[in-house]
Amino acid sequence: MTWLRAFGEVVRSGLTIEEARLEPLLALRTAAGVAIVVGPALWLVSPAYAASAALGAYSAGGATFQRTWRPRKVIALGAGAGLALSTFVGYLAAGRLVTFLPLLAVWAFVAGMARAVGSTAGIVAATTVGSMLVTITLPTSVGRALEHAGVIALGGVAQAVLILLFPIRRWGAHRDALADALAAVADYARRLRHDPTAPFDPEPLMTARDAAAVTPSQARTRPPVLHGPRGLAERIRPVVAALADSDVGAPAEGPGRDRARELLDAAADVLDAAARSIRRGTPAEVPPRSTDVLRVDEDHEVLEGPARQAAERLVELLGEALEIAESGARGKTPTPPGPAGAQFLVRPTMLRLVPVVVRAVRRELRRDSPVFRHAVRLAAVATLGYLIAARLPLGHGYWAPIASVMVMRPDFHRTYARAVARLAGTLAGVALATGMVRALGPDAHVFGALAVVSACLSYMLIRTGYAYSQCFTAAYVVFLLGMGGQAWEQTVPERVVLTLLGGALAMLAYVVFPAWETPRLAGRLADWLAANGRYAAAVLRSYAEPTREHRADMRRALLASREARAAWQEAYDRARQEPVRPRGLTSREAQEAQEALKGFGRAAMLMESHVPPADSRFVPEAERFAEALEADTAQAAVDVREHRNPDWRRVEEAFHAWEGSAAGDRNPVVRRGAELQKQALEDLATAVSRTPLERDVGSAREEQRVRAAAAAEGDGSGSAPRGG
């Protein structure tokens, strides 16, 4: 992708309105937290204290809107404490540049490394850098600095108290994550009716699993309906895939295929009903026709063999899903599926999170880590922006480094998109606020009220796009400065110029010290291949020797495979948006390799749906194929990472031995699954194998194709495919 085309994508992305459900009650509650601390501070003390209180309450309130599974009041308290600490420490070093600049650089670097823990931690940490830059200009002594830090922390406390006193849809995010997982499987079942090989994005299931991890105190108060359906969604997904597949399930045509389509449609209706019940806390309502379809008639059922087994298993699982959803809506405690005494997924408490954070940060302390490079950029840009703004004949120079810190992300596309969105939102916001300031005249109390209203609108639009939320954030800042007696003729030009400067520095920093994903695609693909190989081998071993230990190994391997696939998908999506010449893998090769590995994982999933129960008949031929598969995929991962052609010699030998044995057709599902896996590995080898001459020619052709596509798009002569 050329720089011109990449920048066009950035502008479109930055100004796009995202589809999101507005949450006005949450916005009103959070804005009330701002009003509770701003009003008394303005009335009883001074506008400076009111500004500090507004900063703490606004930033702590914004932190509670980030995606997190911890209690919101804990997030508000943590954000308030971090803001207060950064304010006080910043003031202690603010007397001279020789002390403040190193502190700012170290603090910004640590804030960048907080991305190793998660995006929420990184956003909250970046906010503390902004707090340090803004509030060091307010106090005049150490005592005053402590007072301002206390007022800022009080803003976080106010938000936490409001969350405690006025809970709005408790466990709402957890309910949504679980409902989204069930709805995703329902959508998958509907797509399988028309395309038996339709792909499935496991991200909703991964999100639901993350949401299911709770601390011991959360486990005691978690609603009963959140206990069981996630595991059911995990087990239903391979069953519907096996039913729809023409290789191991229903026949491609005829009455069997029609019956499979009916069952898939009914399954989608049931899963959607369960999702709505969990999301809203209401009884599940399933159409009567779907209930009739799910009755399996022993005498007149047209499905046979593995397809019939899948149909019977699907009906059983859907019944469990409805029972759990209806029990949760009535307030009863459903019996979670699975073995007795199964433990919930444990999330560490805040105190026990410290060693987890240390280990996560230590893993990212390497030069090729995107998080480390982001932290270095953050530290350099914050320091440089502060120095440049201090030399300009403008007030409020901290706006430039704040703009840089708040728009910077570890990847190219989001950094540039947020820079464009922040500038556009700032221009609109300051224009709106300026018009109101001129019309209303100087009145601190009116400006304080307008600041609260702007904060409410910013919270309400926080999930619809950064530009639209930033519009009201800019207006909020202008009203706060007007409350403090600043004239709009000074604040508006300064804010626009310094925001432009900060955004430009953030964009330039990524060019100077990037963290491109394009060169890492081969490594991500290799990781996914190795993880998929371990998962497929674990499934085969569950056939070779059906034991509970092998089932547990299969589950762990499946989770590792999903994580590797998610890492690949994230890297692949980022690489397609980067203005970088492809190296190692062209976009076409990456696409073909991705499809091959999806087919490989799908074959393993089909076999998983028919894994025999413990103490069933052994399939010894599967063990040899599992060993060959795991060994060859591990070696192929090394070959792909080092740009060598993979080889499947052991897999072919094991498959031919299995094919020639007398027990080759003892279990048709696992035998056909192994054949599909072998074919997928051959497709992968075809996608990534090249001679040295082909590699050079392929890269040149890819660059030529991308340039031609960009030219065609610019001329309007056709739609250009997305390149790497």
Secondary structure, 3 states (H helix, E strand, C coil): CCHHHHHHHHHHHHCCCCCCCCCHHHHHHHHHHHHHHHHHHHHHCCHHHHHHHHHHHHHHHHHCCCCCCCCHHHHHHHHHHHHHHHHHHHHHHCCCHHHHHHHHHHHHHHHHHHHHCCHHHHHHHHHHHHHHHHHCCCCCCHHHHHHHHHHHHHHHHHHHHHHHHCCCCCCHHHHHHHHHHHHHHHHHHHHHHHCCCCCCCCHHHHHHHHHHCECHHHHHHCCHHHCCHHHHHHHHHHHHHHHHCCCCCCCCCCHHHHHHHHHHHHHHHHHHHHHHHHHHCCCCCCCHHHHHHCCCCCCCCCCCHHHHHHHHHHHHHHHHHHHHHHHHHHCCCCCCCCCCCCCCCECCCCCCHHHHHHHHHHHHCCCCCHHHHHHHHHHHHHHHHHHHHHHCCCCCCCHHHHHHHHHCCCCHHHHHHHHHHHHHHHHHHHHHHHHHHHHHCCCHHHHHHHHHHHHHHHHHCCCCCHHHHHHHHHHHHHHHHHHCCCCHHHHHHHHHHHHHHHHHHHHHHHHHCCCCCHHHHHHHHHHHHHHHHHHHHHHHHHHHCCCHHHHHHHHHHHHHHHHHHHHHHHHHHHHCCCCCCCCCCCHHHHHHHHHHHHHHHHHHHHHHCCCCCCCCCCCHHHHHHHHHHHHHHHHHHHHHHCCCCCCCHHHHHHHHHHHHCCCCCCCHHHHHHHHHHHHHHHHHHHHHCCCHHHHHHHHHHHHHHHHHHHHHHHHCCCCCCCCC
